[in-house]
Amino acid sequence: MALPRVPISLSLSLSLQVVFGI
């Protein structure tokens, strides 16, 4: 899911934002 150029941390942050509904 996460692109090779995008760090896992950023992917996690996006996932958290989606979960929190921000």
C-alpha positions as CSV (number, residue, x, y, z in Angstrom):
1,M,0.0,0.0,0.0
2,A,2.7,2.5,1.0
3,L,4.8,3.7,-1.9
4,P,8.6,3.0,-1.8
5,R,9.2,6.8,-1.8
6,V,6.8,7.4,1.1
7,P,8.1,6.4,4.6
8,I,6.0,4.0,6.7
9,S,5.7,6.8,9.3
10,L,3.8,9.0,6.8
11,S,1.6,6.1,5.8
12,L,0.8,5.4,9.5
13,S,0.0,9.1,10.0
14,L,-2.4,9.1,7.1
15,S,-4.0,5.9,8.4
16,L,-4.4,7.5,11.8
17,Q,-6.0,10.6,10.3
18,V,-8.5,8.4,8.4
19,V,-9.3,6.4,11.6
20,F,-9.7,9.6,13.6
21,G,-11.7,11.1,10.7
22,I,-9.6,14.3,10.7
